[in-house]
Amino acid sequence: MRIRVNGKDSEVADGLTVSGLIESMELNPCAVVVELNLWILPREEWDRYVLKIDDIVEIISFVGGG
């Protein structure tokens, strides 16, 4: 299935959740925010939301600095 992740088309498995996407990208779920179709998706919904064809996902990572 085709979705767009951070501006690039990506093929992902049917039935993949947002949590599964974060895990497959080897990202720390505590250090990212997920925007789904222009809306911030609350972390408690990541396990429940099954990605759909043409979803647009932006994953924003927190960066420390000083």
RADA-V298435 format. One record per residue. N is the residue number from 1. RES is the residue in one letter. OMEGA is omega in radians with two decimals (none if undefined). BURIAL is 1 if it has 9 or more other C-alpha atoms within 8 Angstrom, else 0. D_LAST is the distance of its C-alpha to the last C-alpha in Angstrom with 2 decimals. Layout:
n->N res->RES omega->OMEGA burial->BURIAL d_last->D_LAST
n->N res->RES omega->OMEGA burial->BURIAL d_last->D_LAST
This chain:
n->1 res->M omega->-3.08 burial->0 d_last->40.50
n->2 res->R omega->3.00 burial->1 d_last->38.35
n->3 res->I omega->3.09 burial->1 d_last->35.14
n->4 res->R omega->-3.14 burial->1 d_last->32.27
n->5 res->V omega->3.13 burial->1 d_last->28.80
n->6 res->N omega->3.04 burial->0 d_last->25.84
n->7 res->G omega->-3.12 burial->0 d_last->28.41
n->8 res->K omega->3.06 burial->0 d_last->30.58
n->9 res->D omega->-3.12 burial->0 d_last->33.91
n->10 res->S omega->3.02 burial->0 d_last->34.03
n->11 res->E omega->3.11 burial->0 d_last->36.96
n->12 res->V omega->-3.13 burial->0 d_last->36.57
n->13 res->A omega->3.01 burial->0 d_last->39.19
n->14 res->D omega->3.09 burial->0 d_last->41.13
n->15 res->G omega->-3.13 burial->0 d_last->40.14
n->16 res->L omega->3.07 burial->1 d_last->36.47
n->17 res->T omega->3.07 burial->1 d_last->34.27
n->18 res->V omega->3.08 burial->1 d_last->30.70
n->19 res->S omega->3.12 burial->1 d_last->29.81
n->20 res->G omega->3.09 burial->1 d_last->31.84
n->21 res->L omega->3.13 burial->1 d_last->30.06
n->22 res->I omega->3.13 burial->1 d_last->26.60
n->23 res->E omega->-3.11 burial->1 d_last->28.16
n->24 res->S omega->3.11 burial->0 d_last->29.91
n->25 res->M omega->3.13 burial->0 d_last->26.71
n->26 res->E omega->3.10 burial->0 d_last->25.27
n->27 res->L omega->3.07 burial->1 d_last->22.28
n->28 res->N omega->-3.08 burial->0 d_last->20.81
n->29 res->P omega->3.12 burial->0 d_last->22.35
n->30 res->C omega->-3.05 burial->0 d_last->19.85
n->31 res->A omega->-3.13 burial->0 d_last->16.99
n->32 res->V omega->2.98 burial->1 d_last->18.95
n->33 res->V omega->-3.13 burial->1 d_last->20.79
n->34 res->V omega->2.99 burial->1 d_last->24.20
n->35 res->E omega->-3.11 burial->1 d_last->25.86
n->36 res->L omega->3.13 burial->1 d_last->29.58
n->37 res->N omega->3.06 burial->0 d_last->31.85
n->38 res->L omega->3.10 burial->0 d_last->29.54
n->39 res->W omega->3.04 burial->0 d_last->29.09
n->40 res->I omega->3.14 burial->0 d_last->26.31
n->41 res->L omega->3.13 burial->1 d_last->28.11
n->42 res->P omega->-3.10 burial->0 d_last->27.57
n->43 res->R omega->-3.11 burial->0 d_last->26.62
n->44 res->E omega->3.10 burial->0 d_last->29.96
n->45 res->E omega->-3.09 burial->0 d_last->31.83
n->46 res->W omega->-3.13 burial->1 d_last->30.38
n->47 res->D omega->-3.06 burial->1 d_last->33.22
n->48 res->R omega->-3.05 burial->0 d_last->35.86
n->49 res->Y omega->3.08 burial->0 d_last->35.12
n->50 res->V omega->-3.11 burial->1 d_last->37.10
n->51 res->L omega->-3.12 burial->1 d_last->36.01
n->52 res->K omega->3.11 burial->0 d_last->38.72
n->53 res->I omega->3.09 burial->0 d_last->39.79
n->54 res->D omega->2.99 burial->0 d_last->37.80
n->55 res->D omega->3.08 burial->1 d_last->34.95
n->56 res->I omega->-3.07 burial->1 d_last->31.76
n->57 res->V omega->3.00 burial->1 d_last->28.64
n->58 res->E omega->3.13 burial->1 d_last->25.05
n->59 res->I omega->-3.08 burial->1 d_last->22.50
n->60 res->I omega->-3.14 burial->0 d_last->18.94
n->61 res->S omega->3.04 burial->0 d_last->16.28
n->62 res->F omega->3.13 burial->0 d_last->13.09
n->63 res->V omega->3.09 burial->0 d_last->10.05
n->64 res->G omega->3.13 burial->0 d_last->6.94
n->65 res->G omega->-3.05 burial->0 d_last->3.60
n->66 res->G omega->none burial->0 d_last->0.00
